[in-house]
Amino acid sequence: MIHNKLHDTGLRGFLYLFVLPLSMSCTSSNSDSSDNNAVPKPEYFLGSDQTHSRFSRSIPPALTVPSGAVIQVHTKEVTNNQLTIHSVAEDLRTLDFDPIHPLTGPVFVEGAEPGDVLAVTLHEIEVADWGWSAVIPGFGFLAEEFAEPYLKIFVLKEGETFARFSEKIRIPLSPFPGVMGVAPDTDSLLSTVPPRANGGNMDNPFLTEGTTVYFPVFVKGALFSIGDTHAAQGMGEVCGTAIETPMRIVYEVNVIKGKRKIQEPEYESEDYYAVTAFATTLDDAAKKATKYMIEYLVKEHRLERNEAYVLCSLAGDLKIAEVVDVPNVLVSMHMSKEVLGM
């Protein structure tokens, strides 16, 4: 469900029984298939004032929940309120990048231990009534060609499912969190700008409502955080920004134990299973993603490695998620569930 104004919602459907998948190739589902689109009622809440802007195991949790908890969070836009609906292009020259990516959390999930997998299901995403996109000097895939600041403000009208780019051009809203991640196993306060094995700034526009994202757990409690919310973004995010906007998100966390271990985040929808891979070059990231998909096909679908490699060539879909979050880029590979007979 895509909404255009933040507000507190009541019960959108009765709270269903969540059944952990037998393998990570199964999406979260209701015990009654007729209620697959019901949004479970949040049991835990975090406001946009409960944020941090680094990744580290040393950041104390803002909330502790059991596995299976449904959480509602509010997020800030990416500059931590340095930009508003009234901002102008010159404001971009004085941006302070230190508080960039205010992430709501961390959330300590009881029972999560290193080596487990944390499944995060995005149940509901609701955008605010405004957003922005920009050319920021020194930032972006073509930074050497676009040296002057440019800022575009969007008014996101309630009930509309698109953003007005111009009188003729409309951009469909497809909101998602640009940053989702668990804590890495370090006390160092790591920048949130590049994606890593813990997730982080993946900027993957496929991570929308209804998607379940799987994270490898590196520290006790996982310490999951979410933010950098986008109303719309193209694959690659080439200018360095999406339609940046605050959001309200309802998500569910489940700890998966004793199943296939993963090295980097993976995700699935009703239509496909996907793996992600970060690296400093697109070639290296694409190779890693291909290897991760082969591993998934071998472990979950009992293919021989040669068979899995050929299937990746015939039906795997490599996608460039982002190319601007230096020093790393992110590539994903999708595999159709229809192809897999799921």
N, C-alpha and C positions, 0 to 999 in steps of 0.2 A: 504494500500500500504506500503510495507516494502522496504526501501531503505538502501543503505550501505555507503552513504557519505553525509555529511551535505552540503546543498546548498540552495540558494533561488530559489523557484519555482514560476512559473507564474500560470495563471489560469488553473486548471486541469479539469474544467467543469464550466458551468455558475453558478452563485450564486443563490441558490434556496431559495424559501420561506420556512422558518422553521415554522411549526405549532405546538404549544404547545399541548402535549397530553391531552386528556380528563381525563386520570388518569395516574399515574406513571407506569402503566403496559403496556404502549405503547412506542415503541422506536421512536427516532427522524426519520423523513422521509421527502423526497422531496414531493413537490406538484405533481410532475410527477414521477411515480414509475419507469420509464425507466432510471431515472438518480440517482438511489439510491446510486450508487458508486461514484458519483461526489464529489470532495473535494471542499468545498466553499473557495472562495478567502479570505485570512486573511485581516482584516481591522485594526487590532491593533497589535503592536509588542513589545516584551520584549527580551532583550539580556541576555546572561549568566552572565553579570556583575551586573544585577539587582536582587540580591539574598539576602536571610536571612537564618538563621539556627535555628530558634526557632518558637514556635507557641504562639501567644499572640494577643489580640485586640489592644495592644499598638504599634504594628509595623505599621508604616504609609504605605499606599498603594503606589506601584510603578506605578500603572496604574488605571484609572477609566474608566469603559465602561458601556454601556446600556445593559439591558437584550437582548439576541439575538446576542451579539457580537461574532465574530470569531477572535480568537487571535492566533498568532504564537509566540512561545517562544523557546529559546535555553536554554539548561540545561548543568550544569557541571557534571562531574562524582562525585561520592559520597564523595570523600575525599577533595573536593574543590581544585583540581589540585595538591595535595601533591604527588600523584602517576602519572606517565607518562608511555608511551610506553617503556621507557628505564629503568624503575625502576627494582630493584632486591628484593629478599625476605627480606634481612636485613633492607630495608627501612620500613618494616612493624613495626619494633620494636620502631620506633620513631614517629609513626603517632600521630598527635594531634587530639583528638576526638572532640574538641570544635567546629570546623567549619564543622563537619560531617553533611551531608544532606544540601548542599546549595540549597535552594528552590527558584525557579524563581517566583517573585511576591512580595507582595500580590497584587491581583487584586480586586478592589472595584467594585461590580456590583450594579449599580443604581437600586433602588426599592427593593432590598433584605432586609428583616426585620426578626428579631428573630421569629421563628415559621414557616417561609417559608421553601421551599426546593429549593436548587440550583442543577439544572441538568447540568452536564458537559459531553459533547459528544466528544469523542476522534476521530477526523476525519483522522488525518495522523500522523504517527510516523516514523521518519527517524534516523537511528543510525549513529554514527561516524565510522571511519575506524579502530578503535582499541577498546579494552576493557580488563578488567582484572577480575580475581577471585582469592581468597586467603584463606588460613588458618591464622587467626590473633590470636596470643597467648592470651588466656583468654577470647576468644569470640567464640560463636558457640554452637550448641546443645551438642556436645561431647568435650567441651573445656578441660575437665580433661584428655582426652586421646590424644589430639593433641596439644602439648605445643610448638612445634617448628614452626616458620613462613614458609609459603609456598606461592609462588606467581606464577600465571600462566597468561601470557600475550597472548591475542588473536589479530591476525590481521584479520580484517573483510573486505574482499575484495569486491569491488564494483560489484554488480550484483549477488553475491552469497547469498543464503538464509539460510546459515548454518555457524556455527563456527567450525573450525577444532580443536578438542580436542587432537587428536593424528592422526597417519597415517590411522587408521581404524575407529576411532570414530568421528562422526559428530553430532553436536547439532543444531537442527533447530532453526533459529532465530524467536523469538516471542516477540518483544520489548514491554515494558510497563513501566509506571512510578511507581516506588516502593512507592513513597510518593505523595499523593494528599490529600488536606485537607483545611477546612475553619478555621477561627480563633475561638478558644474557648473564652468563656465569662470571661476572666481574664486578668489582667495587668501583671501577672507573666509571665516570659519568660520560657515556658515549653520546655523540651527536645523533639526533634523530633524522638527519638529512638523508644518508644513504640506507638502502635496504640491506639487511643482513640475514643470517640464518634464523634469527629470532623473529623475522618478519620486518616490522618497522615500516618505513616509508615505501611501500610497494606501489602505490599509485596505480592500482589495477582496477579499471572500471568495470570488470566482471564481478567484483566483490559486492554485489548489490543485495537487496532484500531477497530472502529465500535461500541464500547461499550459506553453506557450512564451510568454515575455514579451519584447517587442522594445523596446529603449531607444535613443533617439538618442545618439550619442557626441559629447561636447563637448570632451574632452581626450584626449591620447595615452594609450593603454592603457585607456581607459574608466574604470578605478578603480571596480569594482562592489562594493557592500556589501549585506548582508542582515541582517534582525533583526526585532525587535518581533513575535515569533511568537505566533500565536493558534490555540488548539485549536478554537474555534468563534466565529462572530460573525454577527450579522444585518446586512443592508444598512443603512447609515447609522451604525452604531455609536453610537446616540443618547446613551447615558450616558457615552460617552467611553472605555469599556474593553470588550474582548472577554474571552474566557477566556485570560488572559495566562499563558504557560508557556514554559519552555525547550524547545528542539527540536534534533534532528539532521536535517540536510537534505543530500541529494545532488542537485547540479545540474550542468548542462553549459553551457559558454559557447562561442558561435560568432560570429565576426565576419562580417558580411554587407557586401560592398562592391558598389558600382555598381548598386544597386537603388533602389527608391523611397525617398526621404528622408522621415523622419517628424519631427514637431515635438514630440510627447509620446509616452509609452509606448503600445504597442498589444499585444494578446495574442490567443491562439487556443487552442482545444481541438479535439477531434475533431468537435465539433458546431457550433462557431460561430467567427467572427472578430469581434474587438472593438477599439474605440478608447477612449481615455480623454482627459479634458479637465479641467483645474483652472481655477478662477476664484474671485473673492470672492463671487459669488452663484450660486445654482443656475441661474437663467436664463442667465447668461453661459456657465457651464460646459456646459449642455445645448446651447446654440447652437454652441459650439466642437466638441463631440462630434459633432453632426450634420454640421458642415462637414468634419470629419476623415473621417467615414464616406463622405460624398459623394466626397471625394478618393480614398479607397481604391477605391470602386466604379468611378470613372472610370479610374483608372490600372491597376488589376488586372483589372477585368472589362469594360473598354472600353464602359461605358455613357456616354451623353450626360448632361450635368449635370442636365437636367430629369428624365431617366429615373431617375437616381440619387436625386434629391431625393424623387420620388414613391415609389420603392422603400423609402427610409428611413421614409416615412410608413406604408407598407403592411406592412413586415416588420421594420423596425428596432425594437429594444427598448432604450429609455433606462432606465438604472438609476442610482440614487443610491448610490454606494459609501460615502461618509462626509460628515458635516455638522458635525463637531466639531473638526477640526484647523485652527483659526483661524490666519491670516485666510482660508485657502482651503478650498473644498469640492471634491469629486471626483465627476464623472459619467462613466459609460461608456455606449456603445451597442453592442449585440450584433446581429450579422446571422447568421442560420442558414445553415450550409453546405448544408443540404438545399435551402433556397430558391435558393441560388446554383448548385445543380447540381454541387457539389464532392464 
